[in-house]
Amino acid sequence: MSTFYPEKLSVEYMDGATATEPLIPRRYTLTHSDVTGKLFLNIGNKYAWDKINPMRDEVLGEWKQYGSSLCFCVYLYVDQGEYPPSVSAKRNGIFRRELPLALTAIRYGDRILFNTYPYLDQAPIFIHFMSAYPQFARQENWGNFQSITT
């Protein structure tokens, strides 16, 4: 996993979202610059589709009601069949390697929300790897923010 540097994270609230509201809907769009290594986190009621590049290497996340509690769902675009399996395998590997960094950036970037609602650190994180290839199209439980960011 790459090292998280808080000074390389830029956070922008959109669509009326604030540091503490709303909880649902609350969506995260995390993008990055390969050139500078900077991370860009947009937090709002909707995803920041205008920030997504053609490579589709963003991390999308949202809080969802799960029974009587909350969960955090992450969506990663591995492919829609436009790549050969070898390229999709590489993309899948990069997502898996960098996901702890991405989750740390989301947790840090929205730390005021987590401080306001401490139980969010215990919410399960479900990762949806979206792919046309069955070997990469998976849904996995990645624990919770407390286990990933500590």
WODAQUI-V932656 format. One line per field, one symbol per residue. burial: b if it has 9 or more other C-alpha atoms within 8 Angstrom, else e. A space follows every 10 residues. Layout:
BEGIN
burial=???
END
This chain:
BEGIN
burial=eeeeeeeebb bebbeebeeb ebeebbbbbb bbeeeeebbb bbbbbbbbee ebeeeebbbb bbbbeeeeeb bbbbbbbbbb eebeeeebbe bbeebeebbb bbbbbbbebb eebbeeeeeb bebbbbbbbb bbeeebbbee eebbbeebbe
END
